[in-house]
Amino acid sequence: MKNAGGYVSKLVRCAVRGDAVPPAPPWNRAQWEDFASVCAFHGVSAYLHSRVGREAWRDAPPEVRESIALEARAVAVRNMEIAGAIGELAASLRSRDVPWLLLKGPAVAIAAYGDIGRRSFGDLDIFVRAEDAPAAGDALRELGYAASKSPEGHAFGAKAVAKDFECAFGLRDDRRIVVDLHWGLAPRIMGFRAPFETLWKRRDSIALGGNDIAVPGRVDLAWYLAIHGSRHLWYRWTWLCDLALVMAQLAPAEVEELKRLAIRRRNPAYVAAALAVLGDAGLLPGGCVRLRGETCAMANAAGLRIVRRIARESLTTRHIPPSNNTELPLAHALMVESPAARARYLMDAGANAVSKPGLVIGSLKRRFTEGSTR
């Protein structure tokens, strides 16, 4: 899939920056099918279809062109189906006086892409105050959602498991809608400081299904997209598109504000990683170049190298998520501020991983050594 990944990366740059579309490669049917598969995996089928599709794959076999078009239409239909659940969710939370913010998903599709059908999403992420989490859970259960333990973080140990900051609810009917209920934006061991009240005071809103839905303000949205993508090591192009489009909307004063937020909330390394990967991909807006240099100077160089290398491999060649047992804990450990927290994170990952702990620790040590000496 390396060739397909390379062409997808070119098309993403064209779509985001408005560049001319490069000539379609002289591929056989199997290579074009790989390309369609890669687009779907990275969640960019609908966006690329709307922005560059007619030119970008005019030489593809008709069946491949049709499959991409069908994928784009399916994304739009599914997005509207998921977004349709927001109205009843908003009413249920309002009846309990629970303030909430919609993160990512429809919020990003509307704010960054200008069209809910251009950006694929598979669930709804909502953010509430920790003290409101039980009431929000009751609201979801009242609507027919069933709580399920989120798989994220199972390999990271007791101090970093997902229940530390989120719980997943699945609506187990023909709609297959999942809501991730957050009362924090990352595991506590990462030391983030972004309480709900802070984001709530700076909130914006979007019109969706006849409702005004609260979403993070533009700078907070850029900050959240940066830490979310860096936590997952930037293995999907759609996350880079999200951040690039939002960053391009920031005024110079807002870019400076983003830097202040990264420092105040104790996560400059995550923002630095996001801007570094954006720069590597050719998607960093010109007004953010200085910000990238300033945040990178605050970050752990070894951690940045590992994140950038894994992102580069994932975006252009691999097309599978990084391993929860090795790469994610290591990158997170290198990006948290406290050396003690880094050591604890690594030990928790090794001691509680679902595979053999000795193999995990050995892999972590090799990656750490490799990243620290390059």
LINWOUR-V256497 format. One record per residue. N is the residue number from 0. RES is the residue in one letter. NEAR is the number of other C-alpha atoms within 10 Angstrom. D_LAST is the distance of its C-alpha to the last C-alpha in Angstrom with 2 decimals. Layout:
N;RES;NEAR;D_LAST + N;RES;NEAR;D_LAST
//
This chain:
0;M;16;27.01 + 1;K;17;24.23 + 2;N;16;26.86 + 3;A;21;28.53 + 4;G;23;25.37 + 5;G;14;24.73 + 6;Y;18;28.35 + 7;V;24;28.29 + 8;S;18;25.40 + 9;K;15;27.53 + 10;L;23;30.58 + 11;V;25;28.99 + 12;R;18;28.09 + 13;C;18;31.66 + 14;A;20;33.19 + 15;V;20;31.40 + 16;R;16;31.62 + 17;G;12;34.90 + 18;D;13;33.73 + 19;A;12;35.79 + 20;V;17;35.28 + 21;P;12;33.82 + 22;P;12;36.10 + 23;A;13;36.13 + 24;P;15;34.48 + 25;P;10;36.99 + 26;W;15;36.20 + 27;N;10;38.42 + 28;R;14;39.64 + 29;A;11;36.98 + 30;Q;17;34.15 + 31;W;23;36.01 + 32;E;21;36.49 + 33;D;17;32.75 + 34;F;25;32.36 + 35;A;22;34.98 + 36;S;20;33.32 + 37;V;27;29.91 + 38;C;26;31.72 + 39;A;17;33.48 + 40;F;15;30.44 + 41;H;20;28.65 + 42;G;23;31.92 + 43;V;27;32.37 + 44;S;28;35.45 + 45;A;24;37.94 + 46;Y;24;36.04 + 47;L;23;35.37 + 48;H;22;38.92 + 49;S;15;40.39 + 50;R;18;38.32 + 51;V;18;37.72 + 52;G;19;39.24 + 53;R;12;42.31 + 54;E;14;40.48 + 55;A;19;37.20 + 56;W;20;38.79 + 57;R;13;42.26 + 58;D;16;41.73 + 59;A;20;40.71 + 60;P;15;43.40 + 61;P;11;45.88 + 62;E;12;45.02 + 63;V;21;41.35 + 64;R;20;42.40 + 65;E;12;44.80 + 66;S;15;42.31 + 67;I;23;39.95 + 68;A;18;43.00 + 69;L;14;44.12 + 70;E;20;40.73 + 71;A;25;40.90 + 72;R;17;44.46 + 73;A;15;43.62 + 74;V;25;40.89 + 75;A;19;43.48 + 76;V;14;46.11 + 77;R;18;43.88 + 78;N;22;42.59 + 79;M;16;46.20 + 80;E;14;47.07 + 81;I;20;44.36 + 82;A;20;45.19 + 83;G;13;48.81 + 84;A;16;48.07 + 85;I;19;47.01 + 86;G;15;50.61 + 87;E;15;51.94 + 88;L;17;48.91 + 89;A;18;49.47 + 90;A;13;53.17 + 91;S;18;52.53 + 92;L;19;50.09 + 93;R;14;52.46 + 94;S;10;55.33 + 95;R;13;53.42 + 96;D;12;52.44 + 97;V;17;48.73 + 98;P;17;46.63 + 99;W;23;43.55 + 100;L;22;40.85 + 101;L;21;39.81 + 102;L;21;36.02 + 103;K;23;34.32 + 104;G;20;36.45 + 105;P;28;39.64 + 106;A;27;38.65 + 107;V;25;35.67 + 108;A;19;37.71 + 109;I;18;40.45 + 110;A;21;38.55 + 111;A;23;35.81 + 112;Y;19;37.37 + 113;G;12;40.99 + 114;D;14;42.15 + 115;I;23;41.90 + 116;G;23;41.91 + 117;R;25;38.80 + 118;R;28;36.15 + 119;S;24;36.24 + 120;F;21;36.13 + 121;G;15;37.13 + 122;D;20;38.15 + 123;L;22;39.13 + 124;D;19;37.10 + 125;I;20;39.35 + 126;F;26;38.59 + 127;V;22;41.27 + 128;R;19;41.79 + 129;A;16;41.19 + 130;E;10;44.92 + 131;D;18;45.84 + 132;A;18;43.75 + 133;P;11;46.76 + 134;A;16;49.07 + 135;A;28;46.61 + 136;G;18;46.31 + 137;D;16;50.12 + 138;A;22;50.28 + 139;L;22;48.04 + 140;R;15;50.06 + 141;E;12;53.24 + 142;L;13;52.03 + 143;G;14;51.45 + 144;Y;21;47.74 + 145;A;16;46.77 + 146;A;18;43.97 + 147;S;12;41.22 + 148;K;12;38.22 + 149;S;15;35.07 + 150;P;12;32.56 + 151;E;14;29.56 + 152;G;21;27.98 + 153;H;19;29.87 + 154;A;23;26.81 + 155;F;28;25.64 + 156;G;20;28.35 + 157;A;16;31.47 + 158;K;17;29.94 + 159;A;22;28.17 + 160;V;20;30.55 + 161;A;22;31.83 + 162;K;20;35.28 + 163;D;18;33.78 + 164;F;17;33.93 + 165;E;24;35.52 + 166;C;20;38.06 + 167;A;22;38.69 + 168;F;23;42.23 + 169;G;19;43.32 + 170;L;17;46.62 + 171;R;12;47.79 + 172;D;9;50.23 + 173;D;6;50.12 + 174;R;12;47.93 + 175;R;13;44.93 + 176;I;19;43.65 + 177;V;20;40.99 + 178;V;23;40.64 + 179;D;19;37.72 + 180;L;23;39.24 + 181;H;26;36.78 + 182;W;23;37.70 + 183;G;20;34.15 + 184;L;20;31.20 + 185;A;21;28.55 + 186;P;18;28.67 + 187;R;15;29.70 + 188;I;19;26.81 + 189;M;22;24.64 + 190;G;15;26.97 + 191;F;19;27.95 + 192;R;18;31.05 + 193;A;17;32.91 + 194;P;15;36.41 + 195;F;19;38.67 + 196;E;12;41.12 + 197;T;12;38.63 + 198;L;17;37.83 + 199;W;19;41.52 + 200;K;10;42.70 + 201;R;13;40.41 + 202;R;18;41.24 + 203;D;18;42.35 + 204;S;16;44.39 + 205;I;16;44.80 + 206;A;11;48.00 + 207;L;17;47.80 + 208;G;14;50.81 + 209;G;8;53.20 + 210;N;14;51.16 + 211;D;13;49.19 + 212;I;19;45.96 + 213;A;20;43.82 + 214;V;26;40.15 + 215;P;25;37.42 + 216;G;17;37.85 + 217;R;20;35.73 + 218;V;23;33.14 + 219;D;21;33.02 + 220;L;25;32.65 + 221;A;25;29.63 + 222;W;24;28.13 + 223;Y;20;28.98 + 224;L;24;27.62 + 225;A;28;24.27 + 226;I;23;24.02 + 227;H;19;25.52 + 228;G;24;23.14 + 229;S;28;20.05 + 230;R;20;21.62 + 231;H;19;21.88 + 232;L;27;18.47 + 233;W;26;20.32 + 234;Y;24;21.35 + 235;R;23;24.66 + 236;W;24;25.53 + 237;T;22;28.53 + 238;W;22;26.56 + 239;L;25;24.86 + 240;C;22;28.34 + 241;D;23;29.80 + 242;L;24;27.52 + 243;A;26;27.66 + 244;L;20;31.45 + 245;V;21;31.90 + 246;M;28;29.65 + 247;A;19;31.65 + 248;Q;16;34.77 + 249;L;19;33.68 + 250;A;12;35.48 + 251;P;11;33.67 + 252;A;8;35.10 + 253;E;15;33.80 + 254;V;20;30.23 + 255;E;15;30.56 + 256;E;15;32.09 + 257;L;23;29.13 + 258;K;21;26.89 + 259;R;13;29.52 + 260;L;19;29.71 + 261;A;21;25.99 + 262;I;16;26.32 + 263;R;13;29.73 + 264;R;14;28.78 + 265;R;17;25.68 + 266;N;25;23.18 + 267;P;29;21.38 + 268;A;27;18.03 + 269;Y;30;19.75 + 270;V;29;21.29 + 271;A;28;18.12 + 272;A;31;16.49 + 273;A;33;19.74 + 274;L;28;19.92 + 275;A;23;16.38 + 276;V;26;17.18 + 277;L;21;20.61 + 278;G;17;19.31 + 279;D;13;17.16 + 280;A;18;20.39 + 281;G;16;22.54 + 282;L;23;24.61 + 283;L;23;24.00 + 284;P;18;27.42 + 285;G;10;27.71 + 286;G;14;28.99 + 287;C;17;25.85 + 288;V;13;23.31 + 289;R;12;23.85 + 290;L;17;23.63 + 291;R;21;20.16 + 292;G;13;19.01 + 293;E;13;20.93 + 294;T;22;19.77 + 295;C;21;16.05 + 296;A;13;16.70 + 297;M;13;18.22 + 298;A;21;15.58 + 299;N;19;12.83 + 300;A;17;9.56 + 301;A;18;7.85 + 302;G;23;11.03 + 303;L;23;11.07 + 304;R;19;7.94 + 305;I;23;9.60 + 306;V;29;12.93 + 307;R;20;12.34 + 308;R;14;11.06 + 309;I;19;14.00 + 310;A;26;16.33 + 311;R;18;15.71 + 312;E;16;16.41 + 313;S;21;19.37 + 314;L;23;20.94 + 315;T;21;21.06 + 316;T;16;21.20 + 317;R;17;21.67 + 318;H;20;24.29 + 319;I;14;24.39 + 320;P;16;23.49 + 321;P;18;20.36 + 322;S;10;21.40 + 323;N;18;23.01 + 324;N;25;22.42 + 325;T;23;18.65 + 326;E;22;16.67 + 327;L;23;19.02 + 328;P;26;19.39 + 329;L;26;15.72 + 330;A;27;15.05 + 331;H;24;18.31 + 332;A;24;17.63 + 333;L;27;14.54 + 334;M;27;16.73 + 335;V;24;19.89 + 336;E;19;20.75 + 337;S;14;22.07 + 338;P;12;20.06 + 339;A;10;23.19 + 340;A;17;23.16 + 341;R;21;19.58 + 342;A;14;20.68 + 343;R;16;23.93 + 344;Y;25;22.45 + 345;L;23;20.38 + 346;M;18;23.47 + 347;D;19;25.74 + 348;A;30;23.69 + 349;G;26;23.82 + 350;A;19;27.42 + 351;N;17;28.86 + 352;A;22;27.09 + 353;V;14;29.57 + 354;S;12;28.04 + 355;K;12;27.73 + 356;P;17;25.98 + 357;G;12;24.59 + 358;L;14;22.82 + 359;V;21;21.41 + 360;I;20;20.15 + 361;G;13;18.60 + 362;S;17;16.79 + 363;L;23;15.65 + 364;K;15;14.37 + 365;R;12;12.42 + 366;R;16;10.85 + 367;F;19;10.31 + 368;T;12;8.69 + 369;E;13;6.41 + 370;G;19;5.69 + 371;S;15;5.82 + 372;T;7;3.80 + 373;R;9;0.00
//
